[in-house]
């Protein structure tokens, strides 16, 4: 007797929320699960050469690198966006998890990444799908373009 589609076990799914706040020089965010903060995030500015990925819902996967260990990633628009502990200046196509900011300086990147990866890899290990929804309350403005020139000074309307 064949099984009905309602009788098939569907894999469990977990949905993380990444709420973004667009700033002039970078994009700040926070990743939460069921209204509990897991970590804060740091991404390039919406006006930088390597802009953050578009807002939307993405399926996360895990991968391993000899140099930095386990990390999370997803793919969008033929780009691989990684969630890993890297420096803020090397954050191209990367979301950097941090535990906090002290005087606008991101702190404990490796610890935040390790905690996030450990938590999610356990779920993925038992077949649970993990999704990341990226959103913001205010969409970034394309009218006010901000960029840093070679002297690290602002170029833009208010520069």
N, C-alpha and C positions, 0 to 999 in steps of 0.2 A: 504494500500500500504506500503510495507516494506521500511525502510530507507536504503540507500546505505551507505557503510562504509565511503565514502567521505563526507556524510552529517552529520555524527555523530560528535559531538563536542569533540575534544580531549582536555584533560586537559593541561593547560599551564605548561610550564616547565622552571625552572630557573637553570642556571648552574654556580656554583661558581668554582673558580680555586684556588687551594692551591699549591703554588710553594715552593718546599723544597730546603734547602741548608744544606747539611750534614756536620757536624762538628765532631771533635774528641769525644767530651763529650755529645753532644746533637744535635738535629735536629731543625733548625730554619725554619720558613716559613712565608708566607703572603697569606691571603685569600682576593681575589678580585672578584668583580662583574662588568662586562662590563668595565674593565680596571680601576676601582676605588677601592682603598685599603679599605677593611672593618676592618681588624685587622691583627696583626702579630700573629704568633703561636710558640709554644715551644713543642717539643716532645722528648722522650728518644733518645739516640744515636742509630744508626743502629747496634752498637756492644754491646748494653746493654742486660740484660737478657730478658726484655720485649721490643722487637724491634718494631719500628713503623709499621703500616700496609703497605702492598705493594702499590706501585703506581697503580692507576686505577681510575675508575669512580664508585661512590657509591651513592645510594639514601639515603638522610637524612630524619630522623624522629625526632619528639619532644617527650620528656618524662618529668615527674615531679618527684622531690625528695623533701620530707619534709624539709630536712636540707639545700639544696642549691637552690631550686626552679626549674625553667625550664632549660632544657639543650637539646642539639642536640646529635644524635648518628647515627651510621650506623653499619652494620654487615658485617664481612669479615672473611673467614676461621674459622668459628665457634667461632669468637671473637666479642664482642660488643665493638666498639671503640666509646668513648664518647668525645664530645667537650664541656668541662665544665671548670669552674674556680676552679682549684685545685692547690696545691703547686707543684713546679717543681719536688720535690723529690717523690711525690705520683702520678706521671704522667704515671703509667703503664696503657696500653690500653686507653690512653687519649691524646687528643690534647688540649693544654691549650691556649686559646686566650689571647692575651695581647695587650695593646694599643701601648707600646713602650718598648725599652730597655734603661736603663740609666746605663752606666758603666757595661754593660753585665748583669744587673739585670732586670728581667721582671717586668713591672709596670702595675698596674690597671687591674689585671686579671678579677675581678668581673664586672667592668665596660665594658670591651671588650666583655665578655661573654653575659652580659645583652643586649648590643646593637645588637650583632649578633643574639641572640635568638629572640629578639623582632622583628627585621626586617624580619627574616625568618618565624617565627610563624604566622605573619600576612598573608604571602603568602600561607602557608600551610593551614591556617584556611579557605581560600576560594577555596581550592581544587587544588592549584598549586603544582606540584611536584618540589622538590629541589634536585639537584644533585651536588655532589662534585667531581671534577676531581683533583687528586693528581698527581703531576709530578715534575720533576727537570731537570735542564740543564745537570747536571753531575751525573752519577750514582755512588753510593758509592762503594768504593773498598773493596773487601773481603780479600785482601792480607794483608793489614795493620790493624791488629786487635788491638783495644784499649779497655782497661778495667780498672776500678778502683779497687784496692785491698782494704782490710779493713782499711788501713791507708790513703785512698783517694789519693794514688799516682798512676801514670800511669804504666801500664804493657803493653809493646809493643816493637816494633823494636827500637823506638827512646827514650824509657824511661830511 
